Structure formats: C-alpha cells, structure tokens
Amino acid sequence: MSSARPTSFDPSVAGQLRQVSTATLTMVLLKRGVRTSWLRGVGALSAMDERVVGPAFTIRFVPGREDLSQPESYAKSPSFRDAIEAAPAGSVVVIDGRGNTLGATLGDILVARLAYKGVAAAVTDAPVRDADEIRKFPLPVLCAGVAAPPSIVGLAFAGFDEVIGCGGVAVCPGDVLVCDNDGAVVIPAAMAAEVAEAGIEQERFERFVQQRVAEGASVVGLYPPDDGTLEDYRRWCEEGRSE
C-alpha cells in the first residue's frame, strides 16, 4: 500500500482539470520539473467525447512464466479478477502491462465489470482484446492497440494498489490521471491543485493567443510572450474578454 495515496480528491480540482488539455498539462508539469508525465504509446480505443479525471488505481503485471501464466491462474487468489473487483468507483484503473504486445490485459468482460462498478476510465500500456465489444461500453479505454490473445501469453498478474510503471511513467496509487484524445497524463497527487490552477491560467492565455493569431498576429513575441504581449493580455483579462 502506497503512502502517496491522498485521503480525498477535491472535486473542485477535478472540475478544473477537466477544462485543461493533456497537452497543456504536460507543459505545466514541465515548468515544475516533471518531464515524464505523459504515458507513451497509449491512446484512446475510441474517440473520447469529454476529458476524464480521476485518482489512479494501479494493477501490476510481470513477465510471464510457465507456472504462473496458465488458464488455471485466473481462478487463483489474489488474481487479476480480485484487482478488478477492488477498483473503486470514480478511479482510473492504470495497468502496468510492461508494454507487452503479445497479449491483451483487458477484454470485454472485465471492461463490462469496470463500467458497471462506475470506474472513470481504464488505461493500459498493453493491447486490449474484444475491441468491437469494448467500444460498445461507455467506459473510456486507453491502450496500446489491440491483440487477440489473452495476457497469459506473455504476462503474469503480480499485484495491485502499489507503485507501477505504465507507458514509461511511474504511477503511484492516488496520483491523478487526466485522459483525453491526446492520451493520458499522470499528475503527482501532491501537485494536483497547483497544476490545475496553473493549467486553467495557461488555457486562458492560449485563448488570447488564438484570438490574436486569428486576427493576423505573428507568433514571434506572442508565444512565448514578450512584455508587450503580457501587457495586452492583462488588459484583455481586465476587460472581461477571457470569459
């Protein structure tokens, strides 16, 4: 059990983060020294209509081994099924599939169960199977493509609710996941409120920039801004044009 888990996730912070793109969040985190926040090789199985935000619930796989990766292992406890049952409503299930492309870590039955439980999204750096069926569920799934074989072809379940690596990024239980059509970003739990506030401000500034570009302005001195641009932006905000 990780000590990084927050005791609660402020819904106002979640609301702010839903307004901020993962692209913007990577820049906000970069400015704060966090370079590895975007999960590499992970994308939405189906186009997402809205951004998803939630605390991470982690599941870990290790390389498969013949005595650990058999159909009988599905029935042993603790098992991957136990992890699925433990995932709380509102969480983003994040699966460390080691980027293994030989088999899928999620299929339609497990996704159906997560959807019924009220999980916000599922993220894995391995493929999924039963893709056509999964697309019928409202649960957003981000993955590394599709594969017909099951996970036991190349992986063995190892545990849940602990620190993992997914898509080349460390993920602690309770870290904040933000998912959209650009992928998934991990925000350290202790930084979530600060990053959300900074992200809202960055999105506001970029609306100003887009407006200026649409009016024919050069991006030189505009983005990133020089002193003149910052003064124009200040007046733009004071005039209420940012709303």
PyRosetta script that sets phi, psi and omega in degrees:
from pyrosetta import init, pose_from_sequence

init()
pose = pose_from_sequence("MSSARPTSFDPSVAGQLRQVSTATLTMVLLKRGVRTSWLRGVGALSAMDERVVGPAFTIRFVPGREDLSQPESYAKSPSFRDAIEAAPAGSVVVIDGRGNTLGATLGDILVARLAYKGVAAAVTDAPVRDADEIRKFPLPVLCAGVAAPPSIVGLAFAGFDEVIGCGGVAVCPGDVLVCDNDGAVVIPAAMAAEVAEAGIEQERFERFVQQRVAEGASVVGLYPPDDGTLEDYRRWCEEGRSE")
pose.set_psi(1, 130.2)
pose.set_omega(1, -174.1)
pose.set_phi(2, -87.9)
pose.set_psi(2, 138.3)
pose.set_omega(2, 176.7)
pose.set_phi(3, -75.7)
pose.set_psi(3, -7.0)
pose.set_omega(3, -179.3)
pose.set_phi(4, -77.3)
pose.set_psi(4, -9.7)
pose.set_omega(4, -176.3)
pose.set_phi(5, -66.4)
pose.set_psi(5, 126.9)
pose.set_omega(5, 175.5)
pose.set_phi(6, -75.6)
pose.set_psi(6, 154.5)
pose.set_omega(6, 178.5)
pose.set_phi(7, -73.4)
pose.set_psi(7, -22.7)
pose.set_omega(7, 178.1)
pose.set_phi(8, -157.2)
pose.set_psi(8, 164.7)
pose.set_omega(8, 177.4)
pose.set_phi(9, -122.6)
pose.set_psi(9, 110.2)
pose.set_omega(9, -175.0)
pose.set_phi(10, -58.6)
pose.set_psi(10, 119.7)
pose.set_omega(10, -179.2)
pose.set_phi(11, -63.3)
pose.set_psi(11, -25.8)
pose.set_omega(11, 177.8)
pose.set_phi(12, -69.1)
pose.set_psi(12, -35.5)
pose.set_omega(12, 175.9)
pose.set_phi(13, -66.4)
pose.set_psi(13, -42.8)
pose.set_omega(13, 177.3)
pose.set_phi(14, -59.5)
pose.set_psi(14, -42.1)
pose.set_omega(14, 179.1)
pose.set_phi(15, -62.2)
pose.set_psi(15, -39.7)
pose.set_omega(15, 177.2)
pose.set_phi(16, -64.9)
pose.set_psi(16, -45.3)
pose.set_omega(16, -177.1)
pose.set_phi(17, -64.3)
pose.set_psi(17, -28.8)
pose.set_omega(17, 177.5)
pose.set_phi(18, -66.6)
pose.set_psi(18, -15.3)
pose.set_omega(18, 179.3)
pose.set_phi(19, -93.7)
pose.set_psi(19, -2.0)
pose.set_omega(19, -172.6)
pose.set_phi(20, -116.6)
pose.set_psi(20, 127.5)
pose.set_omega(20, -179.3)
pose.set_phi(21, -69.6)
pose.set_psi(21, 155.4)
pose.set_omega(21, 176.3)
pose.set_phi(22, -63.9)
pose.set_psi(22, -30.8)
pose.set_omega(22, 177.3)
pose.set_phi(23, -61.3)
pose.set_psi(23, -46.5)
pose.set_omega(23, 178.1)
pose.set_phi(24, -63.8)
pose.set_psi(24, -40.5)
pose.set_omega(24, -177.8)
pose.set_phi(25, -62.9)
pose.set_psi(25, -37.1)
pose.set_omega(25, 179.1)
pose.set_phi(26, -62.7)
pose.set_psi(26, -36.7)
pose.set_omega(26, 178.6)
pose.set_phi(27, -70.9)
pose.set_psi(27, -41.9)
pose.set_omega(27, 178.1)
pose.set_phi(28, -60.5)
pose.set_psi(28, -43.2)
pose.set_omega(28, 179.2)
pose.set_phi(29, -68.7)
pose.set_psi(29, -38.9)
pose.set_omega(29, 178.1)
pose.set_phi(30, -59.0)
pose.set_psi(30, -40.8)
pose.set_omega(30, 178.9)
pose.set_phi(31, -64.9)
pose.set_psi(31, -19.0)
pose.set_omega(31, -179.7)
pose.set_phi(32, -105.7)
pose.set_psi(32, 16.5)
pose.set_omega(32, 173.3)
pose.set_phi(33, 87.8)
pose.set_psi(33, 3.9)
pose.set_omega(33, -179.5)
pose.set_phi(34, -101.2)
pose.set_psi(34, 103.3)
pose.set_omega(34, -176.5)
pose.set_phi(35, -91.2)
pose.set_psi(35, -27.6)
pose.set_omega(35, -177.4)
pose.set_phi(36, -107.1)
pose.set_psi(36, 89.5)
pose.set_omega(36, -178.6)
pose.set_phi(37, -128.3)
pose.set_psi(37, -23.6)
pose.set_omega(37, -177.0)
pose.set_phi(38, -95.5)
pose.set_psi(38, 127.2)
pose.set_omega(38, -177.2)
pose.set_phi(39, -74.7)
pose.set_psi(39, 116.7)
pose.set_omega(39, -175.9)
pose.set_phi(40, -76.8)
pose.set_psi(40, 139.3)
pose.set_omega(40, 176.1)
pose.set_phi(41, 76.0)
pose.set_psi(41, 14.0)
pose.set_omega(41, -177.2)
pose.set_phi(42, -117.7)
pose.set_psi(42, 125.9)
pose.set_omega(42, 179.5)
pose.set_phi(43, -142.9)
pose.set_psi(43, 163.8)
pose.set_omega(43, -177.8)
pose.set_phi(44, -66.9)
pose.set_psi(44, 132.0)
pose.set_omega(44, 177.7)
pose.set_phi(45, -66.7)
pose.set_psi(45, -38.0)
pose.set_omega(45, 174.3)
pose.set_phi(46, -128.0)
pose.set_psi(46, 150.1)
pose.set_omega(46, 179.3)
pose.set_phi(47, -56.6)
pose.set_psi(47, 133.8)
pose.set_omega(47, -177.9)
pose.set_phi(48, -91.0)
pose.set_psi(48, 132.9)
pose.set_omega(48, 179.7)
pose.set_phi(49, -79.8)
pose.set_psi(49, -25.7)
pose.set_omega(49, -179.6)
pose.set_phi(50, -149.5)
pose.set_psi(50, 158.1)
pose.set_omega(50, -179.0)
pose.set_phi(51, -72.5)
pose.set_psi(51, 146.4)
pose.set_omega(51, 179.9)
pose.set_phi(52, -116.7)
pose.set_psi(52, 135.9)
pose.set_omega(52, 179.5)
pose.set_phi(53, -132.6)
pose.set_psi(53, 136.1)
pose.set_omega(53, 176.1)
pose.set_phi(54, -174.5)
pose.set_psi(54, 162.0)
pose.set_omega(54, 177.2)
pose.set_phi(55, -73.4)
pose.set_psi(55, 144.3)
pose.set_omega(55, -176.6)
pose.set_phi(56, -74.6)
pose.set_psi(56, 134.3)
pose.set_omega(56, 165.9)
pose.set_phi(57, -115.1)
pose.set_psi(57, 117.8)
pose.set_omega(57, -167.6)
pose.set_phi(58, -100.6)
pose.set_psi(58, 145.3)
pose.set_omega(58, 176.4)
pose.set_phi(59, -133.8)
pose.set_psi(59, 137.3)
pose.set_omega(59, -173.5)
pose.set_phi(60, -121.7)
pose.set_psi(60, 134.3)
pose.set_omega(60, 170.0)
pose.set_phi(61, -113.3)
pose.set_psi(61, 156.9)
pose.set_omega(61, 173.4)
pose.set_phi(62, -124.0)
pose.set_psi(62, 169.4)
pose.set_omega(62, 177.3)
pose.set_phi(63, -55.5)
pose.set_psi(63, 142.5)
pose.set_omega(63, -178.6)
pose.set_phi(64, -66.5)
pose.set_psi(64, 150.8)
pose.set_omega(64, 174.5)
pose.set_phi(65, -140.1)
pose.set_psi(65, 143.9)
pose.set_omega(65, -168.9)
pose.set_phi(66, -54.9)
pose.set_psi(66, -38.8)
pose.set_omega(66, -178.2)
pose.set_phi(67, -79.8)
pose.set_psi(67, -15.4)
pose.set_omega(67, -179.3)
pose.set_phi(68, -102.2)
pose.set_psi(68, -20.0)
pose.set_omega(68, -173.0)
pose.set_phi(69, -115.2)
pose.set_psi(69, 71.2)
pose.set_omega(69, 178.2)
pose.set_phi(70, -127.7)
pose.set_psi(70, 157.0)
pose.set_omega(70, 177.0)
pose.set_phi(71, -53.7)
pose.set_psi(71, -32.2)
pose.set_omega(71, 180.0)
pose.set_phi(72, -64.2)
pose.set_psi(72, -23.0)
pose.set_omega(72, -176.8)
pose.set_phi(73, -67.0)
pose.set_psi(73, -21.2)
pose.set_omega(73, 178.9)
pose.set_phi(74, -61.8)
pose.set_psi(74, -29.5)
pose.set_omega(74, -175.7)
pose.set_phi(75, -91.6)
pose.set_psi(75, -9.0)
pose.set_omega(75, -178.8)
pose.set_phi(76, -77.9)
pose.set_psi(76, 156.5)
pose.set_omega(76, 179.3)
pose.set_phi(77, -127.8)
pose.set_psi(77, 136.4)
pose.set_omega(77, 0.9)
pose.set_phi(78, -73.6)
pose.set_psi(78, 147.6)
pose.set_omega(78, -176.3)
pose.set_phi(79, -136.6)
pose.set_psi(79, 174.4)
pose.set_omega(79, 175.6)
pose.set_phi(80, -58.6)
pose.set_psi(80, -34.6)
pose.set_omega(80, 177.7)
pose.set_phi(81, -63.5)
pose.set_psi(81, -38.7)
pose.set_omega(81, 177.0)
pose.set_phi(82, -62.1)
pose.set_psi(82, -39.0)
pose.set_omega(82, 178.8)
pose.set_phi(83, -63.9)
pose.set_psi(83, -43.2)
pose.set_omega(83, 178.3)
pose.set_phi(84, -59.6)
pose.set_psi(84, -41.9)
pose.set_omega(84, -179.7)
pose.set_phi(85, -68.4)
pose.set_psi(85, -27.6)
pose.set_omega(85, -177.9)
pose.set_phi(86, -81.6)
pose.set_psi(86, -14.7)
pose.set_omega(86, -176.6)
pose.set_phi(87, -65.1)
pose.set_psi(87, 122.8)
pose.set_omega(87, -176.5)
pose.set_phi(88, -81.7)
pose.set_psi(88, 154.9)
pose.set_omega(88, 174.8)
pose.set_phi(89, -58.2)
pose.set_psi(89, 141.6)
pose.set_omega(89, 178.6)
pose.set_phi(90, 85.9)
pose.set_psi(90, -10.7)
pose.set_omega(90, -179.1)
pose.set_phi(91, -82.9)
pose.set_psi(91, 162.9)
pose.set_omega(91, 168.5)
pose.set_phi(92, -105.9)
pose.set_psi(92, 115.3)
pose.set_omega(92, 179.1)
pose.set_phi(93, -76.3)
pose.set_psi(93, 122.4)
pose.set_omega(93, -178.6)
pose.set_phi(94, -117.6)
pose.set_psi(94, 120.5)
pose.set_omega(94, -174.0)
pose.set_phi(95, -110.5)
pose.set_psi(95, 124.4)
pose.set_omega(95, 173.0)
pose.set_phi(96, -83.9)
pose.set_psi(96, 94.5)
pose.set_omega(96, 178.2)
pose.set_phi(97, -98.4)
pose.set_psi(97, 13.4)
pose.set_omega(97, 175.9)
pose.set_phi(98, 59.3)
pose.set_psi(98, 17.3)
pose.set_omega(98, -177.9)
pose.set_phi(99, 65.2)
pose.set_psi(99, 17.8)
pose.set_omega(99, -176.7)
pose.set_phi(100, -73.3)
pose.set_psi(100, 126.7)
pose.set_omega(100, -175.9)
pose.set_phi(101, -101.2)
pose.set_psi(101, 2.8)
pose.set_omega(101, -175.9)
pose.set_phi(102, -74.7)
pose.set_psi(102, -29.0)
pose.set_omega(102, -177.4)
pose.set_phi(103, -151.9)
pose.set_psi(103, 168.8)
pose.set_omega(103, -174.3)
pose.set_phi(104, -97.7)
pose.set_psi(104, 140.7)
pose.set_omega(104, 177.1)
pose.set_phi(105, -88.9)
pose.set_psi(105, -17.6)
pose.set_omega(105, 178.4)
pose.set_phi(106, -133.8)
pose.set_psi(106, 143.5)
pose.set_omega(106, 172.3)
pose.set_phi(107, -129.4)
pose.set_psi(107, -175.7)
pose.set_omega(107, -172.2)
pose.set_phi(108, -65.0)
pose.set_psi(108, -34.7)
pose.set_omega(108, -177.5)
pose.set_phi(109, -68.5)
pose.set_psi(109, -45.1)
pose.set_omega(109, 179.8)
pose.set_phi(110, -68.2)
pose.set_psi(110, -36.8)
pose.set_omega(110, 176.4)
pose.set_phi(111, -65.3)
pose.set_psi(111, -38.7)
pose.set_omega(111, 177.2)
pose.set_phi(112, -59.9)
pose.set_psi(112, -40.9)
pose.set_omega(112, -179.9)
pose.set_phi(113, -67.0)
pose.set_psi(113, -42.5)
pose.set_omega(113, 178.4)
pose.set_phi(114, -63.1)
pose.set_psi(114, -40.5)
pose.set_omega(114, 178.9)
pose.set_phi(115, -63.2)
pose.set_psi(115, -43.6)
pose.set_omega(115, 179.1)
pose.set_phi(116, -61.9)
pose.set_psi(116, -36.7)
pose.set_omega(116, -178.4)
pose.set_phi(117, -75.3)
pose.set_psi(117, -8.7)
pose.set_omega(117, 178.1)
pose.set_phi(118, 85.8)
pose.set_psi(118, 20.3)
pose.set_omega(118, 174.4)
pose.set_phi(119, -63.9)
pose.set_psi(119, 144.0)
pose.set_omega(119, -174.5)
pose.set_phi(120, -77.0)
pose.set_psi(120, -36.5)
pose.set_omega(120, -178.8)
pose.set_phi(121, -168.2)
pose.set_psi(121, 163.7)
pose.set_omega(121, 173.9)
pose.set_phi(122, -126.6)
pose.set_psi(122, 135.4)
pose.set_omega(122, -177.2)
pose.set_phi(123, -130.0)
pose.set_psi(123, 131.2)
pose.set_omega(123, 176.4)
pose.set_phi(124, -143.5)
pose.set_psi(124, 143.4)
pose.set_omega(124, 176.4)
pose.set_phi(125, -92.5)
pose.set_psi(125, 16.3)
pose.set_omega(125, 171.8)
pose.set_phi(126, -116.9)
pose.set_psi(126, 173.2)
pose.set_omega(126, 178.3)
pose.set_phi(127, -73.2)
pose.set_psi(127, 172.4)
pose.set_omega(127, 168.7)
pose.set_phi(128, -119.0)
pose.set_psi(128, 163.3)
pose.set_omega(128, 176.1)
pose.set_phi(129, -120.0)
pose.set_psi(129, 172.2)
pose.set_omega(129, -177.3)
pose.set_phi(130, 57.0)
pose.set_psi(130, 42.1)
pose.set_omega(130, -171.6)
pose.set_phi(131, -59.3)
pose.set_psi(131, -41.1)
pose.set_omega(131, -178.7)
pose.set_phi(132, -62.5)
pose.set_psi(132, -37.5)
pose.set_omega(132, 178.1)
pose.set_phi(133, -71.6)
pose.set_psi(133, -41.8)
pose.set_omega(133, -179.5)
pose.set_phi(134, -59.6)
pose.set_psi(134, -37.7)
pose.set_omega(134, -178.8)
pose.set_phi(135, -63.5)
pose.set_psi(135, -16.6)
pose.set_omega(135, 179.3)
pose.set_phi(136, -79.2)
pose.set_psi(136, -16.7)
pose.set_omega(136, -178.1)
pose.set_phi(137, -87.9)
pose.set_psi(137, 151.8)
pose.set_omega(137, 179.1)
pose.set_phi(138, -74.7)
pose.set_psi(138, -11.4)
pose.set_omega(138, -177.5)
pose.set_phi(139, -71.2)
pose.set_psi(139, 120.9)
pose.set_omega(139, 175.1)
pose.set_phi(140, -66.2)
pose.set_psi(140, 133.5)
pose.set_omega(140, 178.3)
pose.set_phi(141, -125.1)
pose.set_psi(141, 125.4)
pose.set_omega(141, 175.4)
pose.set_phi(142, -114.2)
pose.set_psi(142, 132.6)
pose.set_omega(142, -170.8)
pose.set_phi(143, -154.6)
pose.set_psi(143, -177.8)
pose.set_omega(143, 179.0)
pose.set_phi(144, -105.1)
pose.set_psi(144, 47.9)
pose.set_omega(144, 178.3)
pose.set_phi(145, 92.6)
pose.set_psi(145, -158.5)
pose.set_omega(145, -176.0)
pose.set_phi(146, -127.4)
pose.set_psi(146, 152.7)
pose.set_omega(146, 176.2)
pose.set_phi(147, -153.8)
pose.set_psi(147, 139.0)
pose.set_omega(147, -178.4)
pose.set_phi(148, -74.4)
pose.set_psi(148, -38.9)
pose.set_omega(148, -176.1)
pose.set_phi(149, -69.5)
pose.set_psi(149, 158.9)
pose.set_omega(149, 177.5)
pose.set_phi(150, -79.1)
pose.set_psi(150, 171.1)
pose.set_omega(150, -176.3)
pose.set_phi(151, -60.8)
pose.set_psi(151, -31.8)
pose.set_omega(151, -174.5)
pose.set_phi(152, -67.0)
pose.set_psi(152, -8.1)
pose.set_omega(152, 173.9)
pose.set_phi(153, -63.0)
pose.set_psi(153, -34.2)
pose.set_omega(153, -177.4)
pose.set_phi(154, -138.6)
pose.set_psi(154, -2.1)
pose.set_omega(154, -173.7)
pose.set_phi(155, -134.1)
pose.set_psi(155, 160.7)
pose.set_omega(155, 172.6)
pose.set_phi(156, -132.1)
pose.set_psi(156, 134.3)
pose.set_omega(156, 177.1)
pose.set_phi(157, -63.1)
pose.set_psi(157, 138.7)
pose.set_omega(157, -176.0)
pose.set_phi(158, -127.1)
pose.set_psi(158, -21.5)
pose.set_omega(158, -179.3)
pose.set_phi(159, 161.3)
pose.set_psi(159, 175.0)
pose.set_omega(159, 178.4)
pose.set_phi(160, -148.5)
pose.set_psi(160, 165.3)
pose.set_omega(160, -180.0)
pose.set_phi(161, 61.0)
pose.set_psi(161, 46.4)
pose.set_omega(161, 178.4)
pose.set_phi(162, -147.3)
pose.set_psi(162, 169.2)
pose.set_omega(162, -179.7)
pose.set_phi(163, -64.5)
pose.set_psi(163, 133.6)
pose.set_omega(163, 179.8)
pose.set_phi(164, -132.4)
pose.set_psi(164, 175.8)
pose.set_omega(164, 167.1)
pose.set_phi(165, -118.7)
pose.set_psi(165, 133.8)
pose.set_omega(165, 179.0)
pose.set_phi(166, -141.7)
pose.set_psi(166, 124.3)
pose.set_omega(166, -179.4)
pose.set_phi(167, 59.7)
pose.set_psi(167, 31.2)
pose.set_omega(167, 179.5)
pose.set_phi(168, 79.5)
pose.set_psi(168, 12.3)
pose.set_omega(168, -178.2)
pose.set_phi(169, -124.5)
pose.set_psi(169, 135.5)
pose.set_omega(169, 173.9)
pose.set_phi(170, -71.5)
pose.set_psi(170, 134.7)
pose.set_omega(170, 179.4)
pose.set_phi(171, -129.7)
pose.set_psi(171, 121.2)
pose.set_omega(171, 176.4)
pose.set_phi(172, -97.1)
pose.set_psi(172, 147.4)
pose.set_omega(172, 173.6)
pose.set_phi(173, -54.8)
pose.set_psi(173, 131.2)
pose.set_omega(173, -179.9)
pose.set_phi(174, 92.2)
pose.set_psi(174, -13.4)
pose.set_omega(174, 170.1)
pose.set_phi(175, -56.6)
pose.set_psi(175, 156.9)
pose.set_omega(175, -176.6)
pose.set_phi(176, -96.6)
pose.set_psi(176, 126.1)
pose.set_omega(176, 175.9)
pose.set_phi(177, -102.0)
pose.set_psi(177, 132.6)
pose.set_omega(177, 172.2)
pose.set_phi(178, -120.4)
pose.set_psi(178, 126.2)
pose.set_omega(178, -174.6)
pose.set_phi(179, -126.4)
pose.set_psi(179, 134.4)
pose.set_omega(179, 172.1)
pose.set_phi(180, -150.4)
pose.set_psi(180, -165.1)
pose.set_omega(180, -174.9)
pose.set_phi(181, -73.3)
pose.set_psi(181, -5.7)
pose.set_omega(181, 171.6)
pose.set_phi(182, -92.5)
pose.set_psi(182, -3.2)
pose.set_omega(182, 178.7)
pose.set_phi(183, 121.6)
pose.set_psi(183, -150.7)
pose.set_omega(183, -176.1)
pose.set_phi(184, -128.7)
pose.set_psi(184, 137.7)
pose.set_omega(184, 179.3)
pose.set_phi(185, -121.9)
pose.set_psi(185, 138.1)
pose.set_omega(185, 177.5)
pose.set_phi(186, -101.7)
pose.set_psi(186, 126.6)
pose.set_omega(186, 175.8)
pose.set_phi(187, -112.6)
pose.set_psi(187, 121.5)
pose.set_omega(187, 175.6)
pose.set_phi(188, -52.4)
pose.set_psi(188, 135.1)
pose.set_omega(188, -173.5)
pose.set_phi(189, -53.6)
pose.set_psi(189, -41.1)
pose.set_omega(189, -176.7)
pose.set_phi(190, -67.6)
pose.set_psi(190, -17.3)
pose.set_omega(190, -177.4)
pose.set_phi(191, -101.7)
pose.set_psi(191, -2.2)
pose.set_omega(191, -168.8)
pose.set_phi(192, -58.9)
pose.set_psi(192, -47.1)
pose.set_omega(192, -176.6)
pose.set_phi(193, -65.5)
pose.set_psi(193, -43.8)
pose.set_omega(193, 179.3)
pose.set_phi(194, -63.0)
pose.set_psi(194, -44.3)
pose.set_omega(194, -179.1)
pose.set_phi(195, -66.7)
pose.set_psi(195, -39.0)
pose.set_omega(195, 178.7)
pose.set_phi(196, -61.6)
pose.set_psi(196, -46.4)
pose.set_omega(196, -179.6)
pose.set_phi(197, -63.7)
pose.set_psi(197, -45.1)
pose.set_omega(197, 179.3)
pose.set_phi(198, -65.7)
pose.set_psi(198, -35.6)
pose.set_omega(198, 179.1)
pose.set_phi(199, -65.3)
pose.set_psi(199, -40.7)
pose.set_omega(199, 177.2)
pose.set_phi(200, -60.7)
pose.set_psi(200, -44.4)
pose.set_omega(200, 179.2)
pose.set_phi(201, -64.8)
pose.set_psi(201, -41.0)
pose.set_omega(201, 179.3)
pose.set_phi(202, -63.6)
pose.set_psi(202, -41.4)
pose.set_omega(202, 178.0)
pose.set_phi(203, -63.5)
pose.set_psi(203, -38.5)
pose.set_omega(203, 178.2)
pose.set_phi(204, -62.6)
pose.set_psi(204, -46.6)
pose.set_omega(204, 179.5)
pose.set_phi(205, -62.0)
pose.set_psi(205, -38.9)
pose.set_omega(205, -178.6)
pose.set_phi(206, -69.8)
pose.set_psi(206, -28.2)
pose.set_omega(206, 172.5)
pose.set_phi(207, -63.9)
pose.set_psi(207, -41.0)
pose.set_omega(207, 176.1)
pose.set_phi(208, -60.7)
pose.set_psi(208, -45.4)
pose.set_omega(208, 179.9)
pose.set_phi(209, -61.7)
pose.set_psi(209, -45.1)
pose.set_omega(209, -179.9)
pose.set_phi(210, -60.8)
pose.set_psi(210, -39.3)
pose.set_omega(210, 178.4)
pose.set_phi(211, -63.4)
pose.set_psi(211, -44.2)
pose.set_omega(211, 179.3)
pose.set_phi(212, -64.6)
pose.set_psi(212, -40.4)
pose.set_omega(212, 178.4)
pose.set_phi(213, -63.1)
pose.set_psi(213, -41.7)
pose.set_omega(213, 178.2)
pose.set_phi(214, -62.4)
pose.set_psi(214, -25.4)
pose.set_omega(214, 178.4)
pose.set_phi(215, -86.2)
pose.set_psi(215, -1.7)
pose.set_omega(215, 176.6)
pose.set_phi(216, 102.5)
pose.set_psi(216, 6.5)
pose.set_omega(216, -177.9)
pose.set_phi(217, -69.8)
pose.set_psi(217, 145.9)
pose.set_omega(217, 173.5)
pose.set_phi(218, -72.8)
pose.set_psi(218, 149.5)
pose.set_omega(218, 177.4)
pose.set_phi(219, -78.9)
pose.set_psi(219, -13.4)
pose.set_omega(219, 177.5)
pose.set_phi(220, -69.1)
pose.set_psi(220, 121.8)
pose.set_omega(220, -177.1)
pose.set_phi(221, 82.2)
pose.set_psi(221, -8.4)
pose.set_omega(221, 179.7)
pose.set_phi(222, -99.1)
pose.set_psi(222, -42.3)
pose.set_omega(222, -175.4)
pose.set_phi(223, -148.2)
pose.set_psi(223, 97.0)
pose.set_omega(223, 6.0)
pose.set_phi(224, -71.7)
pose.set_psi(224, 156.5)
pose.set_omega(224, -170.9)
pose.set_phi(225, -82.7)
pose.set_psi(225, 144.2)
pose.set_omega(225, 168.7)
pose.set_phi(226, -92.5)
pose.set_psi(226, -177.1)
pose.set_omega(226, -175.5)
pose.set_phi(227, -61.3)
pose.set_psi(227, -38.4)
pose.set_omega(227, -180.0)
pose.set_phi(228, -64.3)
pose.set_psi(228, -41.4)
pose.set_omega(228, 178.9)
pose.set_phi(229, -65.1)
pose.set_psi(229, -40.9)
pose.set_omega(229, 179.2)
pose.set_phi(230, -62.9)
pose.set_psi(230, -36.7)
pose.set_omega(230, 177.5)
pose.set_phi(231, -68.4)
pose.set_psi(231, -41.8)
pose.set_omega(231, 176.9)
pose.set_phi(232, -61.8)
pose.set_psi(232, -39.6)
pose.set_omega(232, 179.6)
pose.set_phi(233, -66.2)
pose.set_psi(233, -40.7)
pose.set_omega(233, 178.5)
pose.set_phi(234, -59.6)
pose.set_psi(234, -45.4)
pose.set_omega(234, 179.8)
pose.set_phi(235, -65.4)
pose.set_psi(235, -38.8)
pose.set_omega(235, 179.0)
pose.set_phi(236, -59.1)
pose.set_psi(236, -42.2)
pose.set_omega(236, 178.5)
pose.set_phi(237, -68.7)
pose.set_psi(237, -43.3)
pose.set_omega(237, -179.5)
pose.set_phi(238, -62.5)
pose.set_psi(238, -31.3)
pose.set_omega(238, 179.5)
pose.set_phi(239, -79.4)
pose.set_psi(239, -2.5)
pose.set_omega(239, 178.3)
pose.set_phi(240, 76.1)
pose.set_psi(240, 17.2)
pose.set_omega(240, -177.4)
pose.set_phi(241, -81.6)
pose.set_psi(241, -6.0)
pose.set_omega(241, -180.0)
pose.set_phi(242, -81.2)
pose.set_psi(242, -12.5)
pose.set_omega(242, -176.1)
pose.set_phi(243, -86.5)
pose.dump_pdb("model.pdb")
